[in-house]
């Protein structure tokens, strides 16, 4: 069985946890590193004869994959862990549910910033001139931030312009515009940046690496990332469905949260208070996650990217 994953520590943890599945079902599992957009492109190119059985998405690509008949709908009643999921984990279009949550919020260097930020608006403060890591919208967290800023200024998926206008005002505060997680980590490690809009999971990873990074949910709410594993149509569908169910097991989700900092979607998982503090955990926090309209995002992303590129090249 072939499973796509996201590389780095994330994929290493999944490989480790998947050994249990491999043993239970007497199957060999091969992981291939593909970020969400690349994974979608691959299953699209291989439609009808896929080389991947389970595809993982974190940027809402499952809504496109579903429309293009590339993945298989999943009835939650067929999954042994389906009944224990938070409502927010359930896919609105009837595909596989999320097995992990993360949230876009504010990460900051606690040694350099004594008063924790509370709002997205704090990134525009004069005191952060040249100290903000601004993330390009080719990275899904950068795109989420642009949408959060648009929403804060009266726009959103239907009107991105208020977001672009606000980013123009933010540019003097940017240390650099970066595209990848390692680049964000480097800016923080070298103290070129001390604050950014980024993801809970990576805030956890940076902290594990010894960086003095803290995460805060802005008062405007956090944009949720609903990480899911989908059954690719025409692959080993029965086994793939069992793997999706495996990822929803409370024991597996607990270990994943402890090792990688991603919040469980199974409400029966119990975590330490220390972990609860750095992720959307529990009914209230999960209920506050903002789910973007992925159909609108996907329709408009190319046009937004054109406008964004014009803006940051000025």
ROLO-284974 format. One record per residue (C-alpha): residue number from 1; residue in one letter; x, y, z. Coordinates in Angstrom, 1 decimal. Each point is the difference from the previous one (the first is absolute). Layout:
N
(site NUM,"a",(X,Y,Z))
...
//
This chain:
314
(site 1,"x",(0.0,0.0,0.0))
(site 2,"x",(1.3,3.4,-1.0))
(site 3,"x",(-0.8,3.1,2.2))
(site 4,"x",(1.0,3.6,-0.7))
(site 5,"x",(1.2,2.1,2.9))
(site 6,"x",(1.6,3.4,0.7))
(site 7,"x",(3.6,-0.8,0.6))
(site 8,"x",(2.2,0.9,3.0))
(site 9,"x",(-0.8,-0.9,3.6))
(site 10,"x",(-3.7,-0.2,-1.0))
(site 11,"x",(0.7,-2.9,-2.4))
(site 12,"x",(2.5,-1.7,2.3))
(site 13,"x",(-2.7,-0.1,2.7))
(site 14,"x",(-2.6,-1.4,-2.4))
(site 15,"x",(2.5,-2.7,-1.1))
(site 16,"x",(0.6,-1.0,3.6))
(site 17,"x",(-3.7,-0.2,0.8))
(site 18,"x",(-0.8,-1.8,-3.2))
(site 19,"x",(2.1,-3.0,1.0))
(site 20,"x",(-2.8,-1.1,2.3))
(site 21,"x",(-2.5,0.1,-3.0))
(site 22,"x",(2.5,-1.9,-2.2))
(site 23,"x",(0.3,-2.7,2.7))
(site 24,"x",(-3.8,-0.3,0.6))
(site 25,"x",(-0.8,-0.3,-3.7))
(site 26,"x",(3.1,-1.7,-1.2))
(site 27,"x",(0.8,2.7,-2.6))
(site 28,"x",(3.0,2.0,-1.1))
(site 29,"x",(-0.5,3.7,0.1))
(site 30,"x",(2.0,2.4,-2.2))
(site 31,"x",(-0.1,3.7,0.8))
(site 32,"x",(0.6,2.6,-2.8))
(site 33,"x",(0.6,3.7,0.9))
(site 34,"x",(-2.5,2.2,-1.8))
(site 35,"x",(-1.4,3.3,1.2))
(site 36,"x",(-3.7,0.4,-0.5))
(site 37,"x",(0.0,1.9,-3.4))
(site 38,"x",(2.6,-2.5,-1.4))
(site 39,"x",(-2.0,-3.0,1.3))
(site 40,"x",(-3.1,1.3,-1.7))
(site 41,"x",(1.9,0.5,-3.3))
(site 42,"x",(1.3,-3.5,0.2))
(site 43,"x",(-3.3,-1.8,0.6))
(site 44,"x",(-1.6,2.2,-2.7))
(site 45,"x",(2.8,-1.1,-2.5))
(site 46,"x",(-0.5,-3.6,1.0))
(site 47,"x",(-3.8,-0.1,0.0))
(site 48,"x",(-1.3,-3.5,-0.5))
(site 49,"x",(3.4,-1.6,0.6))
(site 50,"x",(1.4,1.6,3.2))
(site 51,"x",(3.4,-0.8,1.6))
(site 52,"x",(-1.3,1.3,3.4))
(site 53,"x",(-2.6,-1.7,2.1))
(site 54,"x",(-0.4,2.6,2.8))
(site 55,"x",(0.5,3.7,-0.8))
(site 56,"x",(0.4,2.7,2.7))
(site 57,"x",(-1.1,3.6,-0.2))
(site 58,"x",(0.3,3.0,2.2))
(site 59,"x",(-1.1,2.8,-2.2))
(site 60,"x",(-3.6,-0.9,-0.9))
(site 61,"x",(1.0,-1.9,-3.2))
(site 62,"x",(-2.4,-2.8,0.9))
(site 63,"x",(-2.9,2.2,-1.3))
(site 64,"x",(1.6,0.1,-3.4))
(site 65,"x",(1.0,-3.7,0.1))
(site 66,"x",(-3.6,-0.9,0.9))
(site 67,"x",(-1.5,2.1,-2.9))
(site 68,"x",(2.4,-1.6,-2.4))
(site 69,"x",(-0.9,-3.5,1.2))
(site 70,"x",(3.6,-0.7,1.1))
(site 71,"x",(-0.9,-1.2,3.5))
(site 72,"x",(-2.7,-2.2,1.6))
(site 73,"x",(-2.8,1.3,2.3))
(site 74,"x",(0.1,-1.4,3.5))
(site 75,"x",(-3.0,-0.8,2.2))
(site 76,"x",(1.0,0.7,3.6))
(site 77,"x",(-2.2,-2.8,1.1))
(site 78,"x",(2.5,-2.4,-1.7))
(site 79,"x",(2.9,1.3,2.1))
(site 80,"x",(0.3,-1.4,3.5))
(site 81,"x",(1.2,3.4,1.3))
(site 82,"x",(-2.5,2.1,-2.0))
(site 83,"x",(-2.4,0.5,2.9))
(site 84,"x",(2.7,1.5,2.2))
(site 85,"x",(1.0,2.9,-2.3))
(site 86,"x",(-0.6,3.7,0.7))
(site 87,"x",(-2.6,1.4,-2.5))
(site 88,"x",(2.7,2.3,-1.4))
(site 89,"x",(2.0,-3.1,-1.1))
(site 90,"x",(-2.8,-1.2,-2.3))
(site 91,"x",(0.4,0.8,-3.7))
(site 92,"x",(-2.9,2.2,-1.3))
(site 93,"x",(0.0,-2.0,-3.3))
(site 94,"x",(0.0,-3.5,1.5))
(site 95,"x",(3.6,-0.9,-0.5))
(site 96,"x",(2.4,-1.3,2.6))
(site 97,"x",(0.1,2.1,3.2))
(site 98,"x",(2.9,2.0,1.4))
(site 99,"x",(2.4,-2.1,2.2))
(site 100,"x",(1.9,3.1,1.3))
(site 101,"x",(-0.7,3.7,0.6))
(site 102,"x",(2.4,2.8,0.0))
(site 103,"x",(-0.7,3.7,0.1))
(site 104,"x",(1.5,3.1,-1.5))
(site 105,"x",(0.8,2.5,2.7))
(site 106,"x",(2.9,2.2,1.1))
(site 107,"x",(3.4,-1.5,0.9))
(site 108,"x",(2.5,2.2,1.7))
(site 109,"x",(3.4,0.0,1.8))
(site 110,"x",(-0.8,0.2,3.7))
(site 111,"x",(3.5,1.2,0.9))
(site 112,"x",(-0.4,3.0,-2.3))
(site 113,"x",(-3.7,0.8,0.5))
(site 114,"x",(-1.0,0.5,3.6))
(site 115,"x",(-3.7,0.8,-0.5))
(site 116,"x",(-1.6,-2.8,-2.0))
(site 117,"x",(-1.9,1.1,-3.1))
(site 118,"x",(-3.7,-0.4,0.1))
(site 119,"x",(-1.2,1.1,-3.5))
(site 120,"x",(1.0,-0.3,-3.6))
(site 121,"x",(0.2,3.8,0.1))
(site 122,"x",(3.0,-0.3,2.2))
(site 123,"x",(2.2,-1.0,-2.9))
(site 124,"x",(-0.4,3.5,-1.4))
(site 125,"x",(1.5,1.7,3.1))
(site 126,"x",(3.0,2.3,-0.6))
(site 127,"x",(2.0,-2.0,2.6))
(site 128,"x",(0.1,-3.0,-2.4))
(site 129,"x",(1.4,2.0,-3.0))
(site 130,"x",(2.2,-2.4,-1.9))
(site 131,"x",(-0.7,-2.8,2.4))
(site 132,"x",(-3.0,-1.8,-1.4))
(site 133,"x",(0.4,-3.3,-2.0))
(site 134,"x",(-2.5,0.5,-2.8))
(site 135,"x",(-1.0,-3.3,-1.7))
(site 136,"x",(-0.7,-0.2,-3.7))
(site 137,"x",(-3.4,-1.1,-1.1))
(site 138,"x",(1.5,-3.0,-1.9))
(site 139,"x",(0.2,-1.4,3.6))
(site 140,"x",(-3.5,-0.8,1.3))
(site 141,"x",(0.7,1.7,3.3))
(site 142,"x",(0.9,3.2,-1.9))
(site 143,"x",(-3.3,-0.3,-2.0))
(site 144,"x",(-1.9,-0.5,3.3))
(site 145,"x",(1.6,3.1,1.4))
(site 146,"x",(-1.0,2.1,-3.0))
(site 147,"x",(-3.6,-1.2,0.4))
(site 148,"x",(0.1,0.6,3.8))
(site 149,"x",(1.1,3.6,-0.7))
(site 150,"x",(-2.6,0.4,-2.7))
(site 151,"x",(-2.7,-1.2,2.4))
(site 152,"x",(1.3,2.4,2.7))
(site 153,"x",(-0.4,2.9,-2.4))
(site 154,"x",(-3.5,-0.9,-1.3))
(site 155,"x",(0.9,-2.3,-2.9))
(site 156,"x",(0.7,-3.7,-0.2))
(site 157,"x",(-0.2,-2.8,-2.6))
(site 158,"x",(-2.5,2.2,-2.0))
(site 159,"x",(2.2,3.1,0.1))
(site 160,"x",(3.7,-0.3,0.5))
(site 161,"x",(0.9,3.7,-0.6))
(site 162,"x",(-0.3,1.2,3.6))
(site 163,"x",(2.6,-2.7,0.8))
(site 164,"x",(2.4,1.1,-2.7))
(site 165,"x",(-0.4,3.6,1.0))
(site 166,"x",(0.9,-0.9,3.6))
(site 167,"x",(3.0,-2.1,-1.1))
(site 168,"x",(1.3,3.0,-1.9))
(site 169,"x",(0.0,1.9,3.3))
(site 170,"x",(1.7,-2.9,1.7))
(site 171,"x",(3.0,-0.3,-2.4))
(site 172,"x",(2.2,2.5,1.8))
(site 173,"x",(-0.2,-2.3,3.0))
(site 174,"x",(1.1,-3.1,-1.9))
(site 175,"x",(3.4,-1.4,0.6))
(site 176,"x",(-0.4,-2.0,-3.2))
(site 177,"x",(-2.7,-1.7,-2.0))
(site 178,"x",(0.6,-3.8,0.2))
(site 179,"x",(-1.6,-3.1,-1.5))
(site 180,"x",(0.9,-2.9,2.2))
(site 181,"x",(-0.1,-1.1,3.7))
(site 182,"x",(3.8,-0.5,0.1))
(site 183,"x",(0.4,3.7,-1.1))
(site 184,"x",(-2.4,1.2,2.7))
(site 185,"x",(2.0,-2.1,2.6))
(site 186,"x",(3.3,1.5,-1.2))
(site 187,"x",(-1.3,3.6,0.2))
(site 188,"x",(-1.0,-0.7,3.6))
(site 189,"x",(3.2,-1.9,0.9))
(site 190,"x",(2.1,2.9,-1.3))
(site 191,"x",(-2.3,2.5,1.8))
(site 192,"x",(-0.6,1.8,-3.3))
(site 193,"x",(-3.7,-0.5,0.7))
(site 194,"x",(-1.6,-0.2,3.4))
(site 195,"x",(-3.7,-0.2,-1.0))
(site 196,"x",(-2.1,-1.6,-2.8))
(site 197,"x",(-3.4,-1.5,-0.9))
(site 198,"x",(0.6,-3.7,0.0))
(site 199,"x",(-1.3,-3.4,1.0))
(site 200,"x",(-0.3,-1.7,3.4))
(site 201,"x",(1.6,-3.2,-1.2))
(site 202,"x",(3.2,1.8,-1.1))
(site 203,"x",(0.0,2.2,3.1))
(site 204,"x",(0.2,-3.2,1.9))
(site 205,"x",(2.8,-1.3,-2.2))
(site 206,"x",(2.1,3.1,0.3))
(site 207,"x",(-0.4,-0.1,3.8))
(site 208,"x",(1.1,-3.6,0.0))
(site 209,"x",(3.1,1.1,-1.9))
(site 210,"x",(0.8,2.3,2.9))
(site 211,"x",(-1.2,3.3,-1.4))
(site 212,"x",(-1.8,2.3,2.5))
(site 213,"x",(-3.2,0.1,-2.1))
(site 214,"x",(-3.5,0.3,1.4))
(site 215,"x",(-3.3,-0.2,-1.8))
(site 216,"x",(-3.1,2.2,0.6))
(site 217,"x",(-3.5,-0.2,-1.5))
(site 218,"x",(-0.9,3.5,-1.1))
(site 219,"x",(-3.3,1.5,1.4))
(site 220,"x",(-1.4,0.0,-3.6))
(site 221,"x",(0.1,-3.8,0.1))
(site 222,"x",(2.4,-2.6,-1.6))
(site 223,"x",(-0.3,-1.3,-3.5))
(site 224,"x",(-0.2,-3.7,0.3))
(site 225,"x",(2.0,-2.6,-2.0))
(site 226,"x",(-1.9,-3.2,-0.4))
(site 227,"x",(2.6,-2.6,-0.8))
(site 228,"x",(-1.5,-3.1,-1.7))
(site 229,"x",(0.9,-3.3,-1.7))
(site 230,"x",(-2.1,-0.9,-2.9))
(site 231,"x",(-0.6,-3.3,-1.8))
(site 232,"x",(1.2,0.3,-3.6))
(site 233,"x",(-2.6,-1.4,-2.5))
(site 234,"x",(1.3,-3.0,-1.8))
(site 235,"x",(2.8,-0.8,2.5))
(site 236,"x",(-0.1,-2.5,2.8))
(site 237,"x",(-3.3,1.5,1.2))
(site 238,"x",(-0.9,-2.5,2.8))
(site 239,"x",(3.4,0.1,1.6))
(site 240,"x",(0.2,3.8,-0.4))
(site 241,"x",(-3.3,0.4,1.8))
(site 242,"x",(1.3,-2.1,2.9))
(site 243,"x",(3.1,2.3,0.1))
(site 244,"x",(-2.2,3.0,0.2))
(site 245,"x",(-1.8,-1.6,3.0))
(site 246,"x",(3.3,-0.8,1.6))
(site 247,"x",(1.0,3.7,-0.1))
(site 248,"x",(-3.2,0.8,2.0))
(site 249,"x",(0.9,-2.4,2.8))
(site 250,"x",(0.3,1.9,3.4))
(site 251,"x",(3.3,-1.7,0.8))
(site 252,"x",(1.5,0.9,-3.4))
(site 253,"x",(-1.2,3.6,0.2))
(site 254,"x",(1.3,0.4,3.5))
(site 255,"x",(3.5,-1.1,-1.1))
(site 256,"x",(-0.2,2.2,-3.0))
(site 257,"x",(-0.9,3.0,2.1))
(site 258,"x",(2.8,-0.7,2.5))
(site 259,"x",(2.7,-0.5,-2.7))
(site 260,"x",(-1.1,2.6,-2.6))
(site 261,"x",(-2.3,2.5,1.7))
(site 262,"x",(-3.1,-0.5,-2.1))
(site 263,"x",(-3.3,0.0,1.8))
(site 264,"x",(-2.2,-3.1,0.1))
(site 265,"x",(-3.3,-0.2,-1.9))
(site 266,"x",(-1.2,-2.9,2.2))
(site 267,"x",(-1.7,1.6,3.1))
(site 268,"x",(0.9,-2.9,2.2))
(site 269,"x",(3.8,0.8,-0.1))
(site 270,"x",(1.3,1.4,3.2))
(site 271,"x",(3.1,2.2,-0.1))
(site 272,"x",(2.2,1.7,2.7))
(site 273,"x",(-0.8,3.6,0.9))
(site 274,"x",(3.4,1.0,-1.6))
(site 275,"x",(-1.1,-1.4,-3.3))
(site 276,"x",(-3.5,1.4,0.2))
(site 277,"x",(1.5,3.5,0.3))
(site 278,"x",(1.7,-0.2,-3.5))
(site 279,"x",(-2.8,-1.4,-2.1))
(site 280,"x",(-3.7,0.2,-0.6))
(site 281,"x",(-1.2,-2.6,2.5))
(site 282,"x",(-3.5,-0.7,1.5))
(site 283,"x",(-3.5,1.0,-1.2))
(site 284,"x",(0.4,3.7,0.5))
(site 285,"x",(3.3,0.5,-1.7))
(site 286,"x",(-0.9,-2.3,-2.9))
(site 287,"x",(-3.3,1.7,-0.3))
(site 288,"x",(1.8,3.4,-0.5))
(site 289,"x",(2.0,-1.3,-3.0))
(site 290,"x",(-0.9,1.9,-3.2))
(site 291,"x",(-0.5,-2.3,-3.0))
(site 292,"x",(0.7,1.8,-3.3))
(site 293,"x",(-2.3,-0.4,-3.0))
(site 294,"x",(2.5,-2.2,-1.9))
(site 295,"x",(-2.0,0.1,-3.2))
(site 296,"x",(0.2,3.8,-0.1))
(site 297,"x",(3.6,-0.1,0.9))
(site 298,"x",(0.9,-2.5,-2.7))
(site 299,"x",(-2.0,1.9,-2.6))
(site 300,"x",(1.8,3.3,0.8))
(site 301,"x",(3.5,-1.1,1.0))
(site 302,"x",(1.6,0.6,-3.4))
(site 303,"x",(-1.3,3.5,-0.3))
(site 304,"x",(0.9,0.8,3.6))
(site 305,"x",(3.5,-1.3,-0.6))
(site 306,"x",(0.5,2.3,-3.0))
(site 307,"x",(-1.1,3.0,2.2))
(site 308,"x",(2.2,-1.1,2.9))
(site 309,"x",(3.1,-0.4,-2.2))
(site 310,"x",(-0.5,3.5,-1.4))
(site 311,"x",(-0.3,1.4,3.5))
(site 312,"x",(3.1,-1.6,1.5))
(site 313,"x",(2.2,0.7,-3.0))
(site 314,"x",(-0.6,3.7,0.3))
//
